[in-house]
Structure formats: structure tokens, C-alpha cells
Amino acid sequence: MPSRPPGPAPSPDALERWLVQRIAQIVEAPDEIVDGTLTFAELGLSSIDAVDLAAEAGRNFELAVDPLAIWDYPTPTELAAHLAGPPELPARPPRTP
């Protein structure tokens, strides 16, 4: 699980949008044609590009990112969900005696 400093966690959607935009810049393609469900390799990234992208995401969102995460989560959608962490559970209502 990625660790991060206290504060609001980035949402999976925000992370995925950022990943898609960066991938589009790297492969010199419009954002609209970068499909977050395709693997990094299918999107045209080399393994070095993908590792660099994961590290950049970690720096940008203040997350500790395992460089091997891109092999465990090989699409922008999967990596974004992993980096965002588990969804926060709603607070339990107070118990009444």
C-alpha cells in the first residue's frame, strides 16, 4: 500500500486523469485517445517510461510508489486505484445505549 503524508488522498479519478495526460505527453498523442484500460506497453510506453511515470506520480501526489507497481497494476486505471488506496469508509453513527 502506498504511504503518504496526512491530508486528503487523491481520488482514483484524479490520479487516472493525471496519468492519462502524462502518457499523452510522453507518446505525443491527444489525451482523448489514451485509454486508461490499456496496458502501459499497449499505450506505447517502454518499461523505463512506465517506471519513470510511476515515480513522477509518486512525487506529484506525495505518495511512496513501489517501482514494481506498474507490473502489478499494468494499466493507468489499475495503477490509479492502487495509488489512491482503499476507499474511505463512512463514519459509523454513534452508538445509543
Order of alpha helices (4+ residues) and beta strands (2+ residues): alpha-alpha-alpha-alpha
